[in-house]
Each structure stands twice: as C-alpha cells, then as structure tokens.
C-alpha cells in the first residue's frame, strides 16, 4: 500500500512539473514572486498552528512518524546485515572461481594476437618508399 502511495506522489509531482503544452495561460494562474512568498509564509504559519488547533491529530501524527522512523531503521539494519554477510562470504571464498561469476587466472590472461606489420616508410621529399640498404 505504501508503495502505491509513494508511486502516486512521484507521478503527481512529475505531472505538475511537465510543461502544459499550451502557450497561453489565464491571468488568474500568473503569480509574481512577491505573491508566492506571501502565500508560502501564510502556509508555514498555518502549519505551525496546526498542533494548537488539532492536538489529537498532532499526537497521532507524531506516533506515526516515530513508527515509520523505527521501521526505516529496522529496514536499514537488515540491509546492512545482508550486505555485510555478502561481503564476508565473498572475502572468505577462494578468489579463483569458487564464487560464481568470478574470473580465473586463465581468463585474465590476454589473448595472443600476431603483431601488426607496419607500412613501408616513405621518403618525405617525394612521397615514394625509402630504399632499404
């Protein structure tokens, strides 16, 4: 369920940030910077007073935040333990092929290629090959 909410949030955010495609906007939708700052200040002051108006909702929200924090901490601890076990398993195993997908020393050796012959030297004065003694 939380995945769906998170997905919906990011999808809405992307939809809001995408250009609308139309060149004309109504005059009601245009807001200058000073109006935006005034509205943001009013929204912040309204959020600050929320706990005074709705103390029960504020307490419940605090409990939810603590529960989510504990859940995130437990998830991070589990992920850390998993990565640590993988690292220990990789370091304790034989590096020459006991772990699937690793290269053996014969795999690391370069493949042999015949030397590439150089073209004959040309004399810089007349563009003909130089004579070999």
C-alpha positions, 0 to 999 in steps of 0.5 A, spaced: 500 500 500 505 504 501 508 503 495 502 505 491 502 511 495 509 513 494 508 511 486 502 516 486 506 522 489 512 521 484 507 521 478 503 527 481 509 531 482 512 529 475 505 531 472 505 538 475 512 539 473 511 537 465 510 543 461 502 544 459 503 544 452 499 550 451 502 557 450 497 561 453 495 561 460 489 565 464 491 571 468 488 568 474 494 562 474 500 568 473 503 569 480 509 574 481 514 572 486 512 577 491 505 573 491 508 566 492 512 568 498 506 571 501 502 565 500 508 560 502 509 564 509 501 564 510 502 556 509 508 555 514 504 559 519 498 555 518 502 549 519 505 551 525 498 552 528 496 546 526 498 542 533 494 548 537 488 547 533 488 539 532 492 536 538 489 529 537 491 529 530 498 532 532 499 526 537 497 521 532 501 524 527 507 524 531 506 516 533 506 515 526 512 518 524 516 515 530 513 508 527 515 509 520 522 512 523 523 505 527 521 501 521 526 505 516 531 503 521 529 496 522 529 496 514 536 499 514 539 494 519 537 488 515 540 491 509 546 492 512 546 485 515 545 482 508 550 486 505 555 485 510 554 477 510 555 478 502 561 481 503 564 476 508 562 470 504 565 473 498 572 475 502 572 468 505 571 464 498 577 462 494 578 468 489 579 463 483 572 461 481 569 458 487 564 464 487 560 464 481 561 469 476 568 470 478 574 470 473 580 465 473 587 466 472 586 463 465 581 468 463 585 474 465 590 472 461 590 476 454 589 473 448 595 472 443 594 476 437 600 476 431 603 483 431 601 488 426 606 489 420 607 496 419 607 500 412 613 501 408 616 508 410 616 513 405 621 518 403 618 525 405 621 529 399 617 525 394 612 521 397 615 514 394 618 508 399 625 509 402 630 504 399 632 499 404 640 498 404 
